[in-house]
Amino acid sequence: MKAIVYKKFGDSDVLQLVEQPIPTLKADQVLVRVKAFSINPMDWKIRKGEMTLMSGSAFPKHTGTDFSGTVEATGSSVNGLKKGDKVFGVVKNMMKEGASAEYVAVTSSLVWKKPENISYPQAASIPVVGTAAVTALEKMGDITSQKILIIGASGGFGMFLLQLLKQRGAKVTAVTSSQGAEYAKKWGAHSVIDYTKTNVLSNNALYDTVIDLSGKIGYDKAKQIMKAKALYLNPTPKPIEIPMSLLKNLLRSKKHRVILSNPSTKYTDVLLGAVKNGLLIEVNKVFQFDQFREAYQYAEHGGYSGKVVIQMT
Ligand SMILES: NC(=O)c1ccc[n+]([C@@H]2O[C@H](COP(=O)([O-])OP(=O)(O)OC[C@H]3O[C@@H](n4cnc5c(N)ncnc54)[C@H](OP(=O)(O)O)[C@@H]3O)[C@@H](O)[C@H]2O)c1
């Protein structure tokens, strides 16, 4: 089968298409013929060598976490899935078994049936950012009377988070570029701040929860726009921040909490419920498999809303 790998850190030109054997199936696994996989910022952060503490420096590395496709075969202990089922899911370790391949063998607990009313590219867009959005929602606690600020709201994560908050009646301000404003409003933002025109830090508003999906602000700056007792959610923590934020929170009223997306059936059920209730999955652009370098360049460059997906040809 064909798979995308890289043998050194770098830009998208280090990505190569290679031939490798179709993975062999363990008893608890499902072999999926991939139809689409989505691109996440984590793909290029690891590929560029920005997360070596987590990724290590061994090569070759695979890439791609969430996928959709059809079941090709099931292991002997798998129940509830059969050949031909339309599914979506996540691989456990993208560097070893990336979703950017013609086939993936995945533990059956990380594969779910695809609803008929969403496409393969939409389904492949759900798990990583969708789970992160539900996790953020859990950390926010009671959102009824909160003023919430989402910085970088028009990407994949923001798309899910805004709509989950809207379905629960929350009041959200979104920070986006000019092109992203239209999407943030459509997804449920009450007001939008265009970061190319207004600095959110000098806008004289205070929030109960601030989440920075752009990675451009950070806790220390965000403190100035947080109420006395407020929450900052960090989806891009440095490893040291995970234990440190717990310790420091003991002494501060403006809390800092990290978000780590860990897809599971519990989160997928919430997300599929939200899709049933009208959550839109906006796929900005679908590239064909042989356009993979172009696809990663496009996704990494930014300036679009929603998700970017690669489809098998
Ligand atoms: N911890 C976890 O488990 C987890 C899971 C998923 C994602 N993440 C992280 O969460 C972040 C968001 O993920 P994503 O998939 O939504 O990424 P994304 O699709 O790239 O979205 C990021 C958004 O930030 C916007 N942006 C760029 N510069 C900005 C600025 N100065 N001010 C405000 N907005 C700005 C971009 O809009 P324009 O391009 O229009 O400027 C883009 O829409 C990424 O860092 C990702 O790695 C973490």
The ligand as a MOL file (V3000), in Angstrom:
LIG
                    3D

  0  0  0     0  0            999 V3000
M  V30 BEGIN CTAB
M  V30 COUNTS 48 52 0 0 0
M  V30 BEGIN ATOM
M  V30 1 N -4.3440 19.9370 23.0650 0
M  V30 2 C -5.0050 19.2360 22.1620 0
M  V30 3 O -5.3890 18.1220 22.4160 0
M  V30 4 C -5.2760 19.8460 20.8270 0
M  V30 5 C -6.1530 19.2320 19.9140 0
M  V30 6 C -6.4050 19.8620 18.7050 0
M  V30 7 C -5.7490 21.0660 18.4120 0
M  V30 8 N -4.8820 21.5980 19.2960 0 CHG=1
M  V30 9 C -4.1890 22.8580 19.0470 0
M  V30 10 O -5.1700 23.8900 19.0620 0
M  V30 11 C -4.7950 24.9110 18.1400 0
M  V30 12 C -5.9720 25.1630 17.1940 0
M  V30 13 O -6.2100 23.9880 16.4330 0
M  V30 14 P -6.9640 24.0600 15.0510 0
M  V30 15 O -6.9850 22.7020 14.4930 0
M  V30 16 O -8.2120 24.8320 15.1800 0 CHG=-1
M  V30 17 O -5.9220 24.9470 14.2100 0
M  V30 18 P -6.2160 25.8660 12.9510 0
M  V30 19 O -7.3050 25.2300 12.1670 0
M  V30 20 O -4.9080 26.1420 12.3400 0
M  V30 21 O -6.8230 27.1950 13.6080 0
M  V30 22 C -6.0590 28.2010 14.2110 0
M  V30 23 C -6.7400 29.5150 13.9440 0
M  V30 24 O -6.0130 30.5930 14.5270 0
M  V30 25 C -6.2120 31.7300 13.7050 0
M  V30 26 N -5.1880 32.7340 13.9750 0
M  V30 27 C -3.9250 32.8160 13.4640 0
M  V30 28 N -3.3040 33.8990 13.9970 0
M  V30 29 C -4.1740 34.4930 14.8320 0
M  V30 30 C -4.1180 35.6380 15.6760 0
M  V30 31 N -3.0270 36.4060 15.7690 0
M  V30 32 N -5.2110 35.9460 16.4100 0
M  V30 33 C -6.3270 35.1870 16.3540 0
M  V30 34 N -6.4490 34.1140 15.5680 0
M  V30 35 C -5.3760 33.7550 14.8160 0
M  V30 36 C -6.2050 31.1820 12.2880 0
M  V30 37 O -6.9820 32.0150 11.4360 0
M  V30 38 P -6.3610 32.6900 10.1040 0
M  V30 39 O -5.5790 31.6020 9.4200 0
M  V30 40 O -7.5640 33.1330 9.3510 0
M  V30 41 O -5.4940 33.7980 10.6250 0
M  V30 42 C -6.8690 29.8050 12.4580 0
M  V30 43 O -8.2330 29.8520 12.1300 0
M  V30 44 C -3.5360 24.4040 17.4050 0
M  V30 45 O -2.3960 24.9730 18.0190 0
M  V30 46 C -3.5500 22.9050 17.6680 0
M  V30 47 O -2.2670 22.3280 17.6560 0
M  V30 48 C -4.6410 21.0210 20.4900 0
M  V30 END ATOM
M  V30 BEGIN BOND
M  V30 1 1 1 2
M  V30 2 2 2 3
M  V30 3 1 2 4
M  V30 4 1 4 5
M  V30 5 2 4 48
M  V30 6 2 5 6
M  V30 7 1 6 7
M  V30 8 2 7 8
M  V30 9 1 8 9
M  V30 10 1 8 48
M  V30 11 1 9 10
M  V30 12 1 9 46
M  V30 13 1 10 11
M  V30 14 1 11 12
M  V30 15 1 11 44
M  V30 16 1 12 13
M  V30 17 1 13 14
M  V30 18 2 14 15
M  V30 19 1 14 16
M  V30 20 1 14 17
M  V30 21 1 17 18
M  V30 22 2 18 19
M  V30 23 1 18 20
M  V30 24 1 18 21
M  V30 25 1 21 22
M  V30 26 1 22 23
M  V30 27 1 23 24
M  V30 28 1 23 42
M  V30 29 1 24 25
M  V30 30 1 25 26
M  V30 31 1 25 36
M  V30 32 1 26 27
M  V30 33 1 26 35
M  V30 34 2 27 28
M  V30 35 1 28 29
M  V30 36 1 29 30
M  V30 37 2 29 35
M  V30 38 1 30 31
M  V30 39 2 30 32
M  V30 40 1 32 33
M  V30 41 2 33 34
M  V30 42 1 34 35
M  V30 43 1 36 37
M  V30 44 1 36 42
M  V30 45 1 37 38
M  V30 46 2 38 39
M  V30 47 1 38 40
M  V30 48 1 38 41
M  V30 49 1 42 43
M  V30 50 1 44 45
M  V30 51 1 44 46
M  V30 52 1 46 47
M  V30 END BOND
M  V30 END CTAB
M  END
